[in-house]
Amino acid sequence: MKLELKRYDVELPDNVNLALVITGDISDGGQRHTGFVVKDFFGDVWLFHLASNNVYIKSIFTSRYHYLLVPSLEPETELVIISFLAVLYGVTEGKVPYSIGWDEKQYFDSGGGLVMDNPGDGFTCATFVLESFKRYGMDMVARETWPLSPEDSAWQNKIIKLLDLSPEQFLAQVEKVGKYPRFHPEQALGAAHHFTNFRLPYSVVHPAGEEVVAEMARLSA
């Protein structure tokens, strides 16, 4: 199946209530952003996304965004992820921490609440998407295949200085710079497009992410 983004003004199919969104700069090295688009019982469409440190947002779906359907997403899984996103928004009051690290651990309890054991725990917008899928059996990426790069370290060093972090959080993030790979927003969409039942390596997800950016450019032309 060809990877194809849809414009925000193209309605979600009748049988689809959850998809992924992306927005941002389409140039090489540009900053992009991802999250979920959800259709509620009334047919209204909302975004759930981690915008910054302790800024987990439910917002209106606007023309800034394009969306991607997730081929392997079953209706039952779709419903529990939607419920999870809404419950998390309620119980945290939008306070979900940001972190450049992403570990192999349980970040949520059985009720959908956050489990943050230290000040360095949290997500980027992309790892929040990937961890949310992983929580419901859709473990999409083989993290051990992601490379560490000087470019990603430079981005990590820059982004943590732009966030509203407590001193304790900031010091914890400084310790993570260069030690964790960066998962780009477009890679989250690329992984979701190609995922079946197996964790995908960087060699598959990276070019898929480039396809996502090319689709962004096509729709923005």
C-alpha positions as CSV (number, residue, x, y, z in Angstrom):
1,M,0.0,0.0,0.0
2,K,1.4,3.4,-1.0
3,L,2.1,5.8,1.8
4,E,-0.3,8.7,1.2
5,L,-1.1,11.7,3.5
6,K,-4.5,13.3,3.5
7,R,-5.3,16.9,3.9
8,Y,-7.0,18.0,7.1
9,D,-10.2,18.9,5.2
10,V,-10.6,15.4,3.8
11,E,-12.9,13.7,6.3
12,L,-11.8,10.5,8.0
13,P,-13.4,7.4,6.6
14,D,-16.7,6.4,8.3
15,N,-15.1,3.4,9.9
16,V,-11.9,5.2,11.1
17,N,-11.8,7.2,14.4
18,L,-8.0,7.4,14.9
19,A,-5.1,8.5,12.7
20,L,-1.8,10.2,13.0
21,V,-1.0,13.8,12.1
22,I,2.0,15.7,11.1
23,T,2.9,19.4,10.6
24,G,6.0,21.5,10.4
25,D,8.9,22.6,8.3
26,I,9.5,20.4,5.2
27,S,13.1,21.4,4.6
28,D,16.0,19.1,5.4
29,G,16.6,19.2,9.1
30,G,13.3,21.1,9.6
31,Q,11.4,20.8,12.9
32,R,8.2,18.7,12.5
33,H,5.5,17.6,15.0
34,T,3.2,14.6,15.3
35,G,0.3,13.4,17.3
36,F,-3.1,11.7,17.1
37,V,-6.3,12.8,15.4
38,V,-9.5,11.4,17.0
39,K,-13.1,11.5,15.9
40,D,-15.5,11.4,18.8
41,F,-19.0,10.0,19.1
42,F,-20.5,13.2,17.9
43,G,-18.3,13.3,14.7
44,D,-16.1,16.1,16.0
45,V,-12.4,15.8,15.3
46,W,-9.7,16.6,17.9
47,L,-5.9,16.4,18.2
48,F,-4.1,14.8,21.1
49,H,-0.4,15.7,21.1
50,L,2.5,16.4,23.3
51,A,3.5,20.0,22.4
52,S,6.2,20.7,25.1
53,N,7.1,19.8,28.6
54,N,3.9,19.4,30.6
55,V,1.9,20.5,27.6
56,Y,-0.2,17.6,26.5
57,I,-3.0,19.1,24.5
58,K,-6.4,18.4,23.2
59,S,-7.0,20.9,20.5
60,I,-8.9,21.5,17.3
61,F,-7.8,19.9,14.0
62,T,-6.6,22.7,11.8
63,S,-5.2,23.3,8.3
64,R,-1.7,23.1,9.6
65,Y,-1.9,19.3,9.7
66,H,-2.1,16.4,7.3
67,Y,-3.1,12.9,8.5
68,L,-2.1,9.3,7.8
69,L,-4.3,6.3,8.3
70,V,-2.7,3.3,10.1
71,P,-3.4,0.2,8.0
72,S,-2.8,-2.4,10.8
73,L,-4.9,-0.7,13.4
74,E,-7.8,-2.9,14.4
75,P,-11.1,-1.3,15.6
76,E,-10.7,-2.8,19.1
77,T,-7.2,-1.4,19.5
78,E,-8.3,2.0,18.0
79,L,-11.0,2.3,20.7
80,V,-8.7,1.5,23.6
81,I,-6.1,4.0,22.4
82,I,-8.7,6.7,22.0
83,S,-9.9,6.0,25.5
84,F,-6.3,6.0,26.8
85,L,-5.6,9.4,25.2
86,A,-8.7,11.0,26.7
87,V,-8.1,9.5,30.2
88,L,-4.5,10.5,30.2
89,Y,-5.5,14.1,29.3
90,G,-8.0,14.1,32.2
91,V,-5.9,12.5,34.9
92,T,-2.7,14.5,34.1
93,E,-4.5,17.8,33.4
94,G,-2.1,18.0,30.4
95,K,1.1,17.6,32.5
96,V,3.0,15.0,30.6
97,P,6.8,15.5,30.8
98,Y,9.1,15.9,27.8
99,S,12.3,13.9,27.5
100,I,14.8,13.2,24.7
101,G,15.3,9.8,26.2
102,W,13.1,6.7,25.6
103,D,13.7,3.6,27.7
104,E,12.4,0.1,27.8
105,K,10.1,0.5,30.8
106,Q,6.5,0.9,31.8
107,Y,5.5,4.6,31.5
108,F,1.8,4.1,32.3
109,D,-0.1,2.2,35.0
110,S,-3.0,-0.1,34.4
111,G,-5.4,2.8,34.8
112,G,-3.7,5.0,32.2
113,G,-1.9,7.2,34.7
114,L,1.7,8.2,34.3
115,V,4.6,6.3,35.9
116,M,7.5,8.7,36.0
117,D,10.2,7.3,38.3
118,N,12.8,10.1,37.9
119,P,13.0,13.7,36.6
120,G,14.4,12.4,33.3
121,D,11.4,10.5,32.3
122,G,9.1,11.7,29.5
123,F,8.6,11.7,25.8
124,T,9.1,13.7,22.6
125,C,6.0,14.1,20.4
126,A,7.2,11.1,18.3
127,T,8.1,8.8,21.2
128,F,4.7,9.6,22.8
129,V,3.0,8.3,19.7
130,L,5.2,5.2,19.5
131,E,4.9,4.4,23.2
132,S,1.1,4.8,23.1
133,F,0.9,2.2,20.3
134,K,3.4,0.0,22.1
135,R,1.2,0.0,25.2
136,Y,-1.5,-1.8,23.2
137,G,0.6,-4.4,21.5
138,M,1.8,-2.4,18.5
139,D,5.5,-2.2,19.2
140,M,6.5,-0.6,15.9
141,V,10.3,0.1,16.0
142,A,13.4,-1.9,16.7
143,R,15.0,0.9,18.8
144,E,18.4,-0.9,18.9
145,T,18.9,-0.3,15.2
146,W,18.6,3.5,15.4
147,P,22.0,5.3,15.1
148,L,23.4,8.0,17.3
149,S,24.5,11.0,15.3
150,P,26.2,14.4,15.9
151,E,23.2,16.1,14.2
152,D,20.7,14.5,16.6
153,S,22.9,15.3,19.6
154,A,23.0,19.0,18.5
155,W,19.2,19.0,18.2
156,Q,18.8,17.4,21.6
157,N,21.2,20.0,23.2
158,K,19.2,22.8,21.5
159,I,15.7,21.5,22.3
160,I,16.2,21.1,26.0
161,K,17.3,24.7,26.3
162,L,14.0,25.8,24.7
163,L,11.7,23.8,27.0
164,D,10.3,25.1,30.3
165,L,12.1,22.5,32.4
166,S,12.7,22.6,36.1
167,P,16.3,22.7,37.2
168,E,16.1,19.0,38.2
169,Q,14.6,18.1,34.8
170,F,17.1,20.1,32.9
171,L,20.1,18.4,34.5
172,A,18.5,15.0,33.9
173,Q,18.1,15.9,30.2
174,V,21.7,17.2,29.9
175,E,22.8,13.7,31.0
176,K,20.9,12.1,28.1
177,V,22.3,14.2,25.3
178,G,24.1,12.0,22.8
179,K,23.2,8.8,24.6
180,Y,19.7,8.3,23.0
181,P,18.8,8.2,19.3
182,R,16.3,10.7,18.0
183,F,13.0,9.4,16.7
184,H,11.7,12.0,14.2
185,P,8.0,12.8,13.9
186,E,7.9,11.6,10.3
187,Q,9.5,8.3,11.3
188,A,6.5,7.6,13.7
189,L,4.2,7.9,10.7
190,G,6.5,5.9,8.5
191,A,6.6,3.1,11.1
192,A,2.8,3.1,11.5
193,H,2.3,2.8,7.8
194,H,4.6,-0.3,7.4
195,F,3.9,-2.0,10.7
196,T,2.3,-5.5,10.7
197,N,3.4,-7.6,13.7
198,F,7.1,-7.1,13.7
199,R,9.3,-4.3,15.0
200,L,10.7,-2.3,12.1
201,P,14.4,-1.4,11.8
202,Y,15.8,2.0,11.0
203,S,16.7,0.9,7.5
204,V,12.9,0.6,6.8
205,V,11.6,3.5,8.9
206,H,14.0,6.1,7.8
207,P,13.2,6.1,4.1
208,A,9.5,5.8,5.0
209,G,9.9,9.0,7.0
210,E,11.4,10.6,4.0
211,E,8.3,9.6,2.1
212,V,6.1,11.3,4.7
213,V,8.1,14.6,4.2
214,A,7.7,14.3,0.4
215,E,4.0,13.8,0.9
216,M,3.9,16.9,3.1
217,A,5.6,18.8,0.3
218,R,3.1,17.5,-2.3
219,L,0.1,18.6,-0.2
220,S,1.7,22.0,0.5
221,A,2.5,22.7,-3.2
